[in-house]
Amino acid sequence: MTRTLAVANQKGGVAKTTTVASIGTALTELGHRVLLVDLDAQACLTFSLGVDPETLELSVHDVLLGRVGTGLAIHRTEDGPDLLPATIDLAGAKALEMPTTSCSWTAHHHSVC
């Protein structure tokens, strides 16, 4: 059974990144398949998992804009959670290029209204 967990808070410095990385790692250690999605243009989760955003060819930004499917942008790891990484490109994403706010966007690259 697939489950989705989201950690969100507008305030900075409340341990969102630490919480996500810790839960993801713990669930992986318990034998679960885990995909962490970094939606922060500062890419702190991406950095914290040992991935340098400046070396990435594809990121969550490319997926959100429909340039590639989710699977192509996932950074797979051997012994930890998989990651859909962020880059600074998220900061420049135009609102008009994203799905409308009245729709939900899923990681399977579909808008659900």
N, C-alpha and C positions, 0 to 999 in steps of 0.2 A: 504494500500500500504506500502510495506517495503522499508525503506530507510537506507542506510549505510553512516555514517559519519566517517571520519578518521582524527585524529589529530596526526601529525608526524613532528618531527624536530630532527636532530642529536644533536643540541646544548642543553645542559642542562640548567635548570633554566629559561626557557621561558614560564612557566605556562601551560605546556601540561596537567599535571595531574589535576590541578585546573580547567582548561577549560573543560576537559572531565567530571569531577565530577559535575561541575556546570550546564553544558548543559544537562547531563543525569538527574539530579535532577529536573531541570526546566521542561523538557519534560514529566517526570513522573507526576509532579504536574499538568500539562495541560491535563492529562488523557491518555498519550501515554504509550504503553508498551516499555520498554527500556532495552536493554542488553548492558552492558559495558564490553569490553574485555581488560584485562590488559595483555600486551605483553612485559612488562618490568621485567627483572629478579629481580630488586630491589623491585618490588611489591608495589610501592608507591600508585597507585590507589586502590589496594586491602586494604592497611592499611587505606587510607583516607576514605574508606567506612565502616570502623569499623571491618574489618575481619583480623584476625591474620593468615598470610600465614603458620606459623609453625604448626598450628592446623588443616590444611587442608589435607584430604586424597587424593583428586583429584584436578587438576588444568588444566589450558590451556595447559601446557606441556604434560599432558597425552592425551589430545585431539589431539594435533599436531602430536604426535607420533602414533596415531591410537590405543591407548590402550583402550579408552572409547569413547563413543559418546558424543557430546557436552552437551546434556541434563543432563547427569549424573554429570558433573563437575560444572554446574551452581549453584551459591549460590543465592537462592531466598530470596527476602526481602518482607516484608508486605507492606511497604509504600514508598519504594524508588526503584531505578532502580535495576534490577537483574545484577549479576556480574559473569563473567567467570574469576576467579581470577588467579593471577600469583604466582609463588613461585621461590625460588632461583634455582630450578631445571632447569629453562630456561637457566641459565648461562652455564650449562654443556651440553646442547643439541648438539648432533653431527650434522653437516651439512648434512652428508650422510643419516641421518634418516629422514630429513625433505623433503617435496616435492621439486622438482627441481625449480630453479629460473625462468625457462621459463614457469612455470605454476602458476596459481593463486590458492590459497587455500581458501576455503570458510568455514564459521562456520558450515555448514551442513556436514562437513567432506568429501568433495569431491575435488579432484584435477581437475582443469579445464585448459586444455592446449589450 
